[in-house]
Amino acid sequence: MKRGRWFAPALVLALAVTLTFLTLPVVAIFVRTTPGNLIGALDDPGVLDALWLTLRATLLALAIIVLVGTPTAYLLATRSFRGHALVVTLVELPLVLPPAVAGVGLLAALGPGGIVGRHIADAGLRLAFETAGVVVALTFVAAPFFIRGAQTAFASIDRSWLEASRTLGASEWRTFVRIAVPAAAPGMLAGLALAWGRAVGEFGATLIFAGSFRGRTQTAPLAIYERLGTDFDAALALSAVLVVVSGTLLLSAKLLGRDETTRALRAAR
Amino acid sequence: MLRVEARTTLGSPSSATNGGFTLDAVLEAPAGTCLALAGPSGAGKSTLLRIAAGLLRPAHGRVECGDEVWLDTATNHELAPEQRRCGYVFQDYALFGHMPVWQNVAYGLRGATKRADRRRRAVEMLERFGIHDLADARPRTLSGGERQRVALARALATEPRALLLDEPLSALDARTRASASRELAAVLRESGVPALLVTHDFTEAAVLGDRVAVIDGGRIVQQGTAGELAAAPASAFVADFTGAVVLTGVAHAGEGDLTVVELDGGGVATSTDRRTGPVALSVHPWEIALEPAGEHVEGSMQNRLEAEVLTVTQVGNRVRVGLASPQPLVAEITSAALDGLHLAPGVRVAATWKATATRLVSL
């Protein structure tokens, strides 16, 4: 064999191994789930409760993330100040934090005896082991995905657009609403889809901070875990649903964030 | 009258040695006139424009427009950009890509709240520029010339108190530029408000500005009409900037009232200007005539330098001839004059011009 001839086939082999390894579990879920037991499992009120709770909790978390995260991302993208890099790193920390650590941290902060949770409890509000706690955990782990996407999108807006808006008589608030947010919308939506994907799959932080109580804090991933030993078919069916949800979210993130939108924006300048 | 006065350090303070420099300038544009601010890139032209618009706050400065004070750092008084009402045309036009053309123009409309009203007024404004059929187009589908008109229409729709234009023609190709320049000159004449226009091109400044201020290194080095600047440049920089040929040498008094300049690198030139010592000599390319080398014809041309042709470039009905003599020279001659000379790179010729067309500036 001539020198160097082996390299290209080796690359292809590596890709084949990677693809097989990464898709095999997903394929296995669908191979082992017949449409019959999928529908059967979805008849189980516990499974439906888990899916319904996942939908409500993730949407509520996303609403909080967008409301607070959008102005945060805009500030980080358009202003420079001392400690900017540090603030960005702190905001990104939950991305690399082990979910179990996030759960323990949330308990220590917002739990019944936590440094802030104590005072919340005095006011008669409970977060830990309640549905509200699920929303808190999801918000914590998913927020950085949105903020990063939105920040990049805001930063890539041509500064002269924002300045033009000001010279045309628009206040900074109006410039934010009429120019910055619409221009950054594709990137923000892509970040939102990723954040949603992360929230739907959240397991560790939720389990530790909110527990796994049916109908109250048991989201779909927790329901899967609970049924593993007793009802593997139900676990498979729920998994299949989550694969479809996650795949759809990833695809929409790709479509929204793909180069075409950015190219169109750039061409418009 | 728009008056901008600013003294501030540009670039980050820590980089004062490399790139950071002090901007120190006063500009005045009376109502209905255009002051062209001309200079090389990095001279501080756009910075002055941004200070006027309120997009940048100088360490020390005062901006007045008519009877309004927009900025006075001495009393800490500052109006936000949106309160100043100045029509700003950005270098790349900064049209909002997510809005159709008419919404771009309607963006700064004052007093109209109903959508139909806003659209009608925006289209009226577009009609003035002959592009009302583009009302529903997206900016990215427009040509450079169309974008420039939309940007102007958008700036004028706010009924601005002053117009600020940042290199408004630089994004256009050479063919569009001539017509866009004529249109822009007409708009500036009709607007009736003071205008400040930034350009790095002296010709553009001469065409569009009633007066021209040349800025270099953050300072205004000369102000006047374009004709004044070309006829009597205050420095070698201004002479070079106006497009004149600039040669350096040492001057001493010669016969009669003439000054003789021993040119660096060889050769002698005479001028009617009186200077002694190191000088920059400037002469406009169209003052320089070419004749075959060797055969000197007695005439009124006191200056004659033997030179080698480097380049021959047709510009419209004229020909620009680049020469090495040994300092570089440029002559502009008519195509008719070209024919008898057999000009081509490498041919030796003699460049001649009058002593009266020769300006001297002390170095």
Interface residues (C-beta under 8 A of the other chain):
Chain A: D158 S160 W161 E163 A164 S165 R166 T167 L168 G169 A170 S171 R178 I179 P182 A183 A264 L265 A267 A268 R269
Chain B: A53 G54 L55 A80 P81 E82 R84 R85 C86 G87 Y88 F90 Q91 D92 A94 L95 F96 G97 H98 Y107 G108 R110 R138 P139 R140 R154 A155 T158 L164
